[in-house]
Amino acid sequence: MPGQGPSSSSTSHFSSEFQRSILLVDDEATFAIHLAASAAPRLDRIFEARNGVEAIEVYKKDSPDLVMLDVNMPVMDGSRPCGR
């Protein structure tokens, strides 16, 4: 019958036990704040780092589901943590 397939369900496909998380890595606080605000309604946990070195530490400790990296940052740019 129409309207009874999976696409018509109003329940989430995620169980309440599943925690969605993201690591935002940016040296500019303003940009990180805007990203966090736009992502917050869809996520359970938001982690932040200011450079690639911090990003690696947070990733190892908290294992976020998704990582968004700025490319141009001090200490270690966003492309280098990808290979670690």
N, C-alpha and C positions, 0 to 999 in steps of 0.2 A: 504494500500500500504506500502511496506517496506520503512523505513526511515521517516515515518510520525507520529510515536508514541511519547509519552512524553519523552522517552529516547533520541530521536534525537534532541530535542530542544536545542538551544544554549543559551537560556535566563535563567536567574537565577530563582529559585523557590521562592526567597525571594523578597518581594516588596522593593522599594527604601526607604520606611518608616521604615522598620524593621532594628533595630540596633543590631548587634551581638556583644557581649562583653564577656570578660573573666577576672577573678581575679587570678593573679599569686601570690602565697604566698611562699616565700623562703627567708631564712636569708642569703644566698650566692648570692651576686649581680651578679656574673658571670653567674651562672646557670639561674637566672631570665632574664638576658639580652638575653641569647641564646633562651630561651623559647619565650620571647616576639618577637624576630626577626623571629622565625619560624612561629608564629601564626599571625603576623601582616597582611600579605596579605589576610587573610580570615576574619579578624575581623574589626569592626568599632571602638571599644574602648577596651583598655587594661588597667586594674587597677593593681596596685602592692601593696603588703604588705610584711613586713619583719618577722612577727610572727602571731600567732593565734589571739592575742588581736587586732592587727591592721586589720586582715582579717575580724573579726566580725564587726568592725566599718565601713570598706569600704563596706562590703556586705549590711549592714543596710542602708547606705547612697545611694549606687549606684545600688544595685540589679543586679549584673552581671548574664548572662545566664549560665555561667560555672565557677567553681572554681577548680583550681589545687593547692593542698596543699602539701608541703614538710612535712614529718612525724617528722623529728628531727629538732626542732627549739628551741631557747631560749624563755623565757617568757611563751609561751603556745605552745605546740607542735601541729602538724597538725591534730591529731585525735580528740582533744577536741572541736574545733569549729564545727565539724560535728553535734554534738548533740545539738547545741544551735540555 
